[in-house]
Amino acid sequence: MNVALVGLGFGSAFVPIYQKHPDVGRLVLCDANPERLAELMEKFGVKHAVATLDEVLADPSIDAVHLNTGIPDHARHTIAVLLAGKHCACTVPMATSLDDIRAIIAARKQSGKTT
């Protein structure tokens, strides 16, 4: 499974976990901060990176996305990932309102993907 890790502030702590996971083929790092992205690619020896979630969503080779973006964006990003046909993990909280939770559940059902 190819995984994109989006948001590399504290999210960078997940890089070694994915690198060691036996079911992860390719890890793609994603962060809007080019300096941080380059630094973490070098530090962890990751060869694949993009700057935006839109690039992740458009890449058909990415099977799953782990979101470490800002809390206000979690629900919107989770729904976008699911509707792009990818499995989604999200740091907590995934949503901050009942409406967002309902929208995530609907997107999960529509996509057939796992959250």
C-alpha positions in Angstrom: 0.0 0.0 0.0 1.3 3.5 -0.9 0.7 6.0 1.8 0.9 9.8 1.8 1.7 11.6 5.1 0.2 15.1 4.9 1.3 17.8 7.3 4.8 17.3 8.7 4.9 19.4 11.9 4.4 16.8 14.6 3.3 14.5 11.8 6.9 13.8 11.0 6.9 11.4 14.0 4.9 9.0 11.9 7.5 8.7 9.1 9.6 6.0 10.7 6.5 4.0 11.6 5.4 3.9 8.0 8.9 3.2 6.8 9.0 0.1 9.0 5.5 -1.1 8.3 5.6 -4.3 6.2 2.6 -3.4 4.1 3.7 0.1 3.1 5.4 0.2 -0.3 6.0 3.8 -1.0 5.7 6.7 1.4 5.0 10.2 0.0 5.6 13.2 2.2 3.4 16.3 1.8 3.9 19.7 3.4 3.4 23.3 2.2 6.7 24.3 3.8 9.4 23.5 1.2 12.3 23.9 3.7 10.7 21.5 6.2 9.8 19.1 3.4 13.4 19.0 2.1 14.8 18.6 5.6 12.6 15.7 6.4 13.2 14.0 3.0 16.9 14.1 3.7 16.6 13.1 7.4 14.5 10.0 6.7 15.7 9.2 3.2 12.3 9.6 1.6 12.4 10.0 -2.1 8.8 11.0 -2.9 7.2 14.3 -1.9 4.6 16.8 -2.9 3.6 20.3 -1.7 -0.2 20.1 -1.6 -3.0 17.8 -0.7 -4.5 18.3 -4.1 -1.4 16.6 -5.6 -1.9 13.7 -3.2 -5.5 13.4 -4.2 -4.7 13.4 -7.9 -2.1 10.7 -7.6 -3.8 7.3 -8.5 -0.9 5.4 -7.0 -1.6 6.6 -3.5 -3.9 4.2 -1.6 -4.1 5.9 1.8 -3.6 9.3 3.3 -2.7 10.1 6.9 -3.7 13.7 7.7 -1.8 15.7 10.2 -3.1 19.1 9.1 -4.7 21.8 11.2 -7.8 20.8 13.3 -10.1 23.3 11.4 -9.2 21.4 8.2 -9.6 17.8 9.4 -13.2 17.2 8.4 -12.9 18.9 5.0 -9.6 17.1 4.2 -11.0 13.7 5.4 -14.0 14.1 3.1 -11.8 15.1 0.2 -9.5 12.1 0.7 -12.4 9.6 0.9 -14.1 11.1 -2.2 -10.8 10.8 -4.1 -11.1 7.0 -3.5 -8.4 6.7 -0.8 -8.4 5.3 2.7 -8.0 8.0 5.4 -6.4 8.3 8.8 -6.6 11.6 10.6 -5.1 12.9 13.8 -7.7 13.7 16.4 -10.2 15.2 16.3 -11.4 14.1 12.9 -14.3 16.5 13.2 -15.5 19.2 15.6 -19.2 19.3 14.9 -22.0 16.7 14.4 -22.6 18.0 10.9 -18.9 17.3 10.0 -19.2 13.8 11.5 -22.3 13.1 9.5 -20.6 14.4 6.3 -17.6 12.1 7.0 -19.8 9.1 7.6 -21.6 9.8 4.3 -18.3 10.2 2.4 -17.0 6.9 3.9 -20.2 5.1 2.9 -20.1 6.6 -0.6 -16.4 5.8 -1.2 -16.3 2.4 0.4 -13.0 3.3 1.9 -11.8 3.0 5.5 -11.4 5.9 8.0 
